[in-house]
Amino acid sequence: MPTRPLKQKTIGLLGGCSNVATGEYYRFLNDAVNARLGGWEIAETLIAGMNFGNIEAFIRDNDWDGLGRYMQSKIDSLVAGGADVILCVSNTLHKPMEALMEGAPIPMIHIADPTGAAIKAQGLRKVALFGTRPVMEMDYLKARYQDRFGIETVAPSEAERTDIDRIIFDELVKGELREASKRRYLDIAARMRRDDGVEGLILGCTEIFLLIDQDDAPDFPMFNTSKLHCDAAVEFALSS
C-alpha cells in the first residue's frame, strides 16, 4: 500500500471559460490519473471559476487589457491556493495568458504545445484550425504552432468562421449539441481538406470535441486540444 496521502502535484484550472469545458477538463484529468494509478485515485486540483459572461463581454468589446486584469486575480488565487501548475481552460484566453504568467512562481502548460507535439508526431505539416474568431483570425496560436513545431495552420473562410464562432458562443458553451451544427463543421472540414490541402484539424476550442470527434472522419486526423492539454498536465502532476 502506498504511503498516504499519495504524493502528486496539484493542477490549477483557470476555468469558467466555459463551465462546459471546465467540467470536461475535470473529467479528463481524473480519468487520466485513474488510468495511470488505478483504484480510487484521481487528480488533485484547484479550480478558479471565472464568470463566462464577463469573458464574453471582454472578447466582444475587444478589451484584452480588461480581460487580462480579470484573469490575473484568478491566477493569483490559484497560486495562493497551492497549485503547482496552471491550465487555462480555453484556447482563446491564451492570448493574454502568456504575459500574465511571466514571472509567476509556478509554470503553465500552454494548450498549443501538446497539440503541436501530437501533430508533429503524426508527420503532418498543414492543418485546419477551428475555434473562436480570435483563435482563427489572430496570430498568437498560429505563430506558436509554426515557430515551435513547423506546422502551418489554415483558417476557414470568412463565412465559415462566422458560423464556427456563432455555434461556439450560441450553442456549445451552453452545452447545446445540434445535428445541423455538427454537419456544418464537418462540411467545412471536408471543404478545407479538398480545397486547401489540409492534412488534419485542430479542434481549437475546448468544447468543439463534444460536437465532432475522430469517429466522424476516421481517415482525417483531429486533434482534441482539451484532452491533449489534460494528458500533459497529468504527466507533469505524476512526475517525480
Secondary structure as UniProt FT lines:
FT   STRAND          11..15
FT   TURN            17..18
FT   HELIX           19..37
FT   TURN            39..40
FT   STRAND          45..49
FT   HELIX           52..60
FT   TURN            61..62
FT   HELIX           64..81
FT   STRAND          85..88
FT   TURN            92..93
FT   HELIX           94..100
FT   TURN            101..103
FT   HELIX           112..121
FT   TURN            122..123
FT   STRAND          126..130
FT   HELIX           133..137
FT   HELIX           140..149
FT   STRAND          152..154
FT   HELIX           158..170
FT   HELIX           172..174
FT   HELIX           179..195
FT   STRAND          201..203
FT   TURN            206..207
FT   HELIX           208..210
FT   HELIX           214..216
FT   TURN            218..219
FT   STRAND          222..224
FT   HELIX           225..238
//
